[in-house]
C-alpha cells in the first residue's frame, strides 16, 4: 500500500460518523451517608448532589456498591468512600446511564451502581 492510499484510508476513517456515546455520568459531593447491609450491599448518598437520574433505576437519591462485585472491590470502594467522608472532602462517583442498576431484593428500590470513585 503506497503512501497516497494510506492517506486516503485515514482521511476516509475520519469522515465516518461516530456513534459512540460516553455512557458514564459523574456526581461529585461530600459523602452524606454510607449504609452497610448484611447482603453485602453498600448504599451511598452525596450531600446536595443526587446525580442524574437513570431511567431504569427507581431510586434517585442513593448509589450502590452491589453485592455482585468481588469482596475486594467492595472493600476498596467502601474504604475510599469512608476516607473521603472522614476527611470531609468531596468524592466523585461515576455510574453508567445504561443498564447499570441493582435491585434491592423484592422491593421496588433499584439503585445506580457505582463503577468508579475519585477524589
Order of alpha helices (4+ residues) and beta strands (2+ residues): alpha-beta-beta-beta-beta-alpha-beta-beta-beta
